[in-house]
Amino acid sequence: MWEELNKKAVELFNQGRFDEALDIAKISLDEAEKNFGPDDPRLARAVSNLAEIYRTLGRHAEAEPLWVKALEIREKALGSGHPDVAISLNNVAGAAFEKGRFDEAERLFGRSLRILEKAHGSDHVSVATTLNNLAAVSRATDKTPVAKFYYEKALNIMETVLGPDHLEVGSTLNDLAGLFMSQQRYRDAAPLYERSLEIAEKAFGPNNIHVASTLYNLAEARMHLNEYEAAENHLVRAQAIVETTFGPEDSDVALSLENLAEFFKLVGKDDKAQAAAARAAEIRESLSGTKQEDVH
């Protein structure tokens, strides 16, 4: 019974049906608590699944105590050096990071890393993931050289293990490029965004919203390099993808048009800037229901 409920909750979650997954995960946890002992690893799985759904829904205050509970269960049941304990440590550390408790997050991520390196070796994907997490903490605490070291080490592992075109590689390239952008190292950032864009296009096709996100990043780098024609091409393409994805009367479309208008104004293309801004205003007016003809 529990296994079926747990499986169903995972399936619903993977389908993006989070509210349904939440309901089933709660029932699954109830079944686990009734049928398993307090230190059973299956109980930790049920707790972790519910926590992950809460996290995805943005309900971090409800997720964190569940992450902590799962960690306590796994440490008792499996021992402090088990890889599943490392997973729970990553989750608890992530919750601490979300709340700005960076010292705690760094300590827990570091402990997770040591467990994973001992269990799997230094070239395992889970090690790379934890290195990325440590890089994020280091970046948040202005330890830029340390963050760069972690990102580059994680990238090397992922490229070796997963191949150069894997989505995790693309994600890490984006993160490292973002670090370079924060240092105004735009010439270092741009080729990383280019690679990330190629990976996203291969994985999702040329007109996916993930592609648009990377196009925006790349456009920003090109603007800082005064490569305005390339930046414009990226922004126009990204705007078209957003509109295709969400439809012509969506707030995300309005935002993309406003960004485009700001760019056109920056480069002195006032007519294009006014046209983009006017269309964005029309969309926002339509969405707010404040058009004069709609007032009765």
Backbone hydrogen bonds, N-H to C=O, Kabsch-Sander energy under -0.5 kcal/mol:
donor,donor_aa,acceptor,acceptor_aa,energy
5,L,1,M,-2.2
6,N,2,W,-3.0
7,K,3,E,-2.4
8,K,4,E,-2.3
9,A,5,L,-2.4
10,V,6,N,-2.0
11,E,7,K,-2.3
12,L,8,K,-2.5
13,F,9,A,-2.2
14,N,10,V,-2.6
15,Q,11,E,-1.3
16,G,13,F,-1.8
17,R,12,L,-2.5
18,F,16,G,-1.4
21,A,17,R,-2.4
22,L,18,F,-2.5
23,D,19,D,-1.7
24,I,20,E,-2.1
25,A,21,A,-2.7
26,K,22,L,-2.0
27,I,23,D,-1.6
28,S,24,I,-2.7
29,L,25,A,-2.3
30,D,26,K,-2.1
31,E,27,I,-2.4
32,A,28,S,-2.3
33,E,29,L,-2.5
34,K,30,D,-1.8
35,N,31,E,-2.2
36,F,32,A,-2.4
40,D,37,G,-1.7
43,L,40,D,-1.0
44,A,40,D,-1.3
45,R,41,P,-1.9
46,A,42,R,-2.1
47,V,43,L,-2.4
48,S,44,A,-2.7
49,N,45,R,-2.5
50,L,46,A,-1.9
51,A,47,V,-2.3
52,E,48,S,-2.5
53,I,49,N,-1.7
54,Y,50,L,-2.2
55,R,51,A,-2.6
56,T,52,E,-2.4
57,L,53,I,-1.9
58,G,55,R,-1.6
59,R,54,Y,-2.8
60,H,58,G,-1.3
62,E,59,R,-0.8
63,A,59,R,-1.4
64,E,60,H,-2.5
66,L,62,E,-0.6
66,L,63,A,-0.6
67,W,63,A,-2.2
68,V,64,E,-2.3
69,K,65,P,-2.1
70,A,66,L,-2.6
71,L,67,W,-2.2
72,E,68,V,-2.3
73,I,69,K,-2.3
74,R,70,A,-2.4
75,E,71,L,-2.5
76,K,72,E,-1.9
77,A,73,I,-2.7
78,L,74,R,-3.1
79,G,74,R,-0.7
79,G,75,E,-1.2
82,H,79,G,-1.4
85,V,82,H,-1.0
86,A,82,H,-1.4
87,I,83,P,-1.8
88,S,84,D,-1.9
89,L,85,V,-2.5
90,N,86,A,-2.3
91,N,87,I,-1.9
92,V,88,S,-2.6
93,A,89,L,-2.7
94,G,90,N,-2.4
95,A,91,N,-1.9
96,A,92,V,-2.1
97,F,93,A,-2.6
98,E,94,G,-2.3
99,K,95,A,-1.2
100,G,97,F,-1.9
101,R,96,A,-2.8
102,F,100,G,-1.5
105,A,101,R,-2.2
106,E,102,F,-2.8
107,R,103,D,-2.1
108,L,104,E,-2.4
109,F,105,A,-2.8
110,G,106,E,-2.3
111,R,107,R,-2.0
112,S,108,L,-2.4
113,L,109,F,-2.5
114,R,110,G,-2.0
115,I,111,R,-1.9
116,L,112,S,-2.5
117,E,113,L,-2.7
118,K,114,R,-1.8
119,A,115,I,-2.3
120,H,116,L,-3.1
121,G,116,L,-0.5
121,G,117,E,-1.5
124,H,121,G,-0.7
127,V,124,H,-0.5
128,A,124,H,-1.8
129,T,125,V,-2.5
130,T,126,S,-1.8
131,L,127,V,-2.2
132,N,128,A,-2.2
133,N,129,T,-1.8
134,L,130,T,-2.4
135,A,131,L,-2.3
136,A,132,N,-2.1
137,V,133,N,-1.8
138,S,134,L,-2.6
139,R,135,A,-2.6
140,A,136,A,-2.2
141,T,137,V,-1.4
142,D,139,R,-1.5
143,K,138,S,-3.4
144,T,142,D,-1.0
147,A,143,K,-2.5
148,K,144,T,-2.6
149,F,145,P,-2.0
150,Y,146,V,-2.4
151,Y,147,A,-2.8
152,E,148,K,-2.6
153,K,149,F,-2.1
154,A,150,Y,-2.7
155,L,151,Y,-2.7
156,N,152,E,-2.1
157,I,153,K,-1.9
158,M,154,A,-2.6
159,E,155,L,-2.6
160,T,156,N,-1.9
161,V,157,I,-2.8
162,L,158,M,-2.7
163,G,158,M,-0.9
163,G,159,E,-0.7
166,H,163,G,-1.3
169,V,166,H,-0.5
170,G,166,H,-1.9
171,S,167,L,-2.5
172,T,168,E,-2.0
173,L,169,V,-2.5
174,N,170,G,-2.1
175,D,171,S,-2.0
176,L,172,T,-2.7
177,A,173,L,-2.6
178,G,174,N,-2.4
179,L,175,D,-1.8
180,F,176,L,-2.1
181,M,177,A,-2.5
182,S,178,G,-1.9
183,Q,179,L,-0.8
183,Q,180,F,-0.7
184,Q,181,M,-1.8
185,R,180,F,-3.0
186,Y,184,Q,-1.2
188,D,185,R,-0.6
189,A,185,R,-1.8
190,A,186,Y,-2.5
192,L,188,D,-0.7
192,L,189,A,-0.6
193,Y,189,A,-2.2
194,E,190,A,-2.3
195,R,191,P,-2.1
196,S,192,L,-2.4
197,L,193,Y,-2.5
198,E,194,E,-2.1
199,I,195,R,-2.1
200,A,196,S,-2.4
201,E,197,L,-2.5
202,K,198,E,-2.0
203,A,199,I,-2.2
204,F,200,A,-3.0
205,G,201,E,-1.8
208,N,205,G,-0.9
211,V,208,N,-0.6
212,A,208,N,-1.7
213,S,209,I,-2.1
214,T,210,H,-1.6
215,L,211,V,-2.2
216,Y,212,A,-2.2
217,N,213,S,-1.6
218,L,214,T,-2.7
219,A,215,L,-2.7
220,E,216,Y,-2.0
221,A,217,N,-1.8
222,R,218,L,-2.5
223,M,219,A,-2.4
224,H,220,E,-2.0
225,L,221,A,-1.2
226,N,223,M,-1.8
227,E,222,R,-3.0
228,Y,226,N,-1.2
231,A,227,E,-2.2
232,E,228,Y,-2.8
233,N,229,E,-2.1
234,H,230,A,-2.2
235,L,231,A,-2.5
236,V,232,E,-2.9
237,R,233,N,-2.1
238,A,234,H,-2.5
239,Q,235,L,-2.6
240,A,236,V,-2.0
241,I,237,R,-2.0
242,V,238,A,-2.4
243,E,239,Q,-2.3
244,T,240,A,-2.3
245,T,241,I,-2.5
246,F,242,V,-2.6
247,G,243,E,-2.0
250,D,247,G,-0.6
254,A,250,D,-2.0
255,L,251,S,-2.3
256,S,252,D,-2.2
257,L,253,V,-2.3
258,E,254,A,-2.2
259,N,255,L,-2.3
260,L,256,S,-2.0
261,A,257,L,-2.6
262,E,258,E,-2.2
263,F,259,N,-2.0
264,F,260,L,-2.6
265,K,261,A,-2.4
266,L,262,E,-2.1
267,V,263,F,-2.0
268,G,265,K,-1.0
269,K,264,F,-2.9
270,D,268,G,-1.2
273,A,269,K,-2.2
274,Q,270,D,-2.8
275,A,271,D,-2.1
276,A,272,K,-2.4
277,A,273,A,-2.5
278,A,274,Q,-2.4
279,R,275,A,-2.1
280,A,276,A,-2.3
281,A,277,A,-2.3
282,E,278,A,-2.1
283,I,279,R,-2.1
284,R,280,A,-2.3
285,E,281,A,-2.5
286,S,282,E,-2.5
287,L,283,I,-2.5
288,S,284,R,-2.0
289,G,285,E,-0.9
290,T,285,E,-1.5
291,K,285,E,-0.5
294,D,291,K,-1.5
295,V,291,K,-0.5
295,V,292,Q,-1.3
